[in-house]
């Protein structure tokens, strides 16, 4: 059932969306000031609902609006990523080819690193951890174990500079991002992509959303081995860093293309060669 509610009654809008009474929200640029619109968006983003706005003249002139319906009123869905199906299919095809070739080439490297891990510390060679991915689906992320088995005995914690929990071979792997080689299996399975926003644990997502509700937008694409955020910002040592890095991930969503992916991969390779991982 369709219902129209004044945006001034935001509490009612949030309640009806939460209860499934409405499936989309339209915001008027003239009904609220920019601060009011931003505040309303922050409350709506976490509800997984379409948010339509009428583009202003600036957005039209700058070519920021993609629209092809001649008859209907031009509205833009701020909560939806528009990407041609052929681009999505080609990106997935490239992911499969790249991950297969990468796994084949890296098998000898993984064998050597696995022996080193076993020699230096007890425990499994492959470390798995639940992350949140495409469409908010949880999946198990696989990595070569670079820390002691009791690294998070006190609870989830991010890696910091000169982290004592990291083993000697783990430090070497992290420097050149070799610990992430098993991520290629996640790419092969379709849980990840070569390029996409970095997947996080639900524990940290809950904290990020408190500061940046629009974080939920990145779940419209598969998470990646590398990202624009990782190239420009790098690893985050705290939630504030994750929020700062998020702006590059949102920028990626709005400019997503195969050519951009290739440029991100190019810069990532130089980061790996220079050993700038952590």
N, C-alpha and C positions, 0 to 999 in steps of 0.2 A: 504494500500500500504506500503510495506517495504522499508525503506530508511536507508542507512548507512552513518553516519556522523562522522567525526573525533572528538574525545573527547576534542581536543584542542579548538573546537568551541562550548564551553558549552552554550553560549548565544543562539546559534541556536538550540541546543538540548532542552533547556528549552522552547524555543518558540514553537518548533514543538510538544513537549509533551503537552503543554498547549492548542494547537490548535487541538489536537487529530490526528496529522499526524503520530505519532509513538506510539506503545503500549508497547515497552520495550527498555531498554538501556543495552548494554554490555560494561563493563569497562575492560581495559587491565591493568594487574599489571605492565607490563613492559613499558607502555606508559607514566606513571605518577609516581611521587614519592608519599610516603604515605600521605604527607600533601596535595598534589593536589587531591588525591583520596578522602580524608576526606572532603575537601572543596566542591568537586563535589557532594558527597553523601548528604551533608547538603542542597544543592540546589535541589536535586532530590527527597528527602524523602517526601516533602510536596506536590508533584505532583501526588501521588498515581499511580506510574508506576513501573513495574517490573525492578529490577536492578540486572543484572547478572554479576558475576565475576568468573574468573577461580581460583579455590582454589590453594594456594601455598603448598609447601611440608610440612611446619609446620602444617597447618590445616589438611592435610591428615594424618600425623603421629599421631597427637593428637586425631584423630577420631572425628573432628568437622564437617565433611562433611557427610551428609546422601544422598546417590545417588544409584539408582538401574537400570539405563538405560545402558545396556551393549554396545550399538552401538554408541550413541551420545556422543559428547564432554561433559565431566563433568563440569557443570556450577552451581553455587549456586545463588539463588535469595535472596538478602539481604533484600528485602522489603516484603518477604512472610514468614509467619509462617507455618512450616510443622508439622501437628499434625494428627495422625491417626484418621480416622472417628470413630472407636470404642471407642477411648479415649474421644473424644468430646461427643459422645452419653452417655457414662457412667458418665461423669462429669455432664451432664445435668440431668440425671436420679437422681444422688445423690443430686443435687441442689433442685429438686422438693421434694424429700423425706425429706431432712433436713429443707427446708423452711416451709413445711406443719407441721411437728412435732414442729418446733420452734414457729410458730404462735399459735398453739393450747396450748402449754405450757405457752407461754408468755401473753395470753389473760387476765388472772387475773392481772398480773403485769401492763399491759397497762391500764386496767380499773382504778387501784389505781393511777397511774401516771397521767392519764387524769383528774381525780378529783383534784389532787394537782395543775396541770397546770391551771385549770379553777379558782381555789381559789386564786392563787397568781397573775394572770395577765389576762387581757381581750384579747379576740381573739380566733381563732380556736385552737384546740388541735393538730391537724395534720398539719404540715407545708410541703408544696411542693415547689420544686425548680427545674428548668430545668437543666439537666446535659447532657453531650455528652457521648454516650455509644458505643456499638458494631457497627462497620462499620460507625462510625461518626453519628449515628442516635440520635437525641435528645429524651430524655424521662423525665418524671417527677419523681424525687426522693422524697420519702415520709419519714418524720421523725417526732418524737414527738417534738413539739416546745419547744426549750430551751432558747429562747431569747425574748426580748420585740418585739412587733409588728413593732416598728419604728427602729429596729436594723440597717437596711441598707437604711435609708431614704436619706443618702448622697451618696449612691452608694455601689457597692459590696466591701466588706472588709472581711478579714480573721480573725478568732478568735485568740486572743493573751492571754497571761497569765494574770489572774485576770481581764478578760474582764468584764467591767461594764454593758454591754448589756445583759449578761447572768443572768437569774432569779435564785433564790436560789434552786428551784427544778431542774432547768435546769443544774445547776452546779453539782448537785448530779447525774443526768442522764448521763451527759457527762463523769463524772469520771468513771462510770462503763459501758459507751457506751449504756445505756438503751434507749437513744433517737433514736438509729438506729434500734430498733426492727421493725418498719414498713418497713425497707428496705427488710425484708423477703418477703413482698408482691411483691416488684420489682423482687426478685429472682424467686418467683412463676410464675410471668408473663413472665419470660424469658428476662427481660431487664438487669438483673444483675446475677452474680454468687456468691457463697459463698466466693470463692477465686478468685481474679483478681485485676488488677490495679485500684486504686481509681478513680472514675469518677469526672471530674472537669467541671466547667462552661466554656462556650465559651469565656467569658471575660478573664479568666486566661489562657486558652489554647492558645489564640492569643499571650499572653506575653511569655508563656513558649517556644513556637515554635521559637520565635526570638532568644532565647538562645540555644535551643536544638531542631532543626528541626526533629530529629528522634523520637520525642514524638509521632508523628502520627502512629508509629508502634503499640502502645498499643491498638489501636482501632480494631485490628484484633481478639481480644478476648472480652468477656463480662467483664465489670467492676465488682469489687467484694466488698463484705462487709468488707473483710480484705485482706491484701496483704503482700508480702514479704517486700515491702517498708514501710508499716505501722508497721510491726514487728521490722524491723531494724532501721528505722528512726523515725517513728511516724508522728504526725501532723506537717504540715508546716505552718509557720507564714507569709511567703512571697514567692514570685515567685522563688527566689534563692533556698529556701528550697525545693520547688516542683521539681526543676531541679536536686538537689542533691538526692532526693528520687527516681527520675526517673531511676537511674542506677540499682536499685534493681528490678524495674518493668521490665526493659529490660532483666535483668538476669533471671527473672521468665519466660519470654516468651521463652527464649532459652533453658530452662531446665524444661519446663512445664510437670508435671506428677501428677498422683493421689497421689503418695506417698509424693511428695513435698507439695501438697495441705493439706494433713493430718498433716504434720509437722507444716505448717503455722497456721492451725487451733489450734493445740496443744499449740503453743506459744501465740496465740491470747487469748485463754482462760485464761492463766496465767496472761496476761496483764489486762484482765477484772477483774479477781478475786482480783488482787492487787490494782485495782482502779487507773490505770495509764493513763486513758483517760484525754482529755482536752476539 
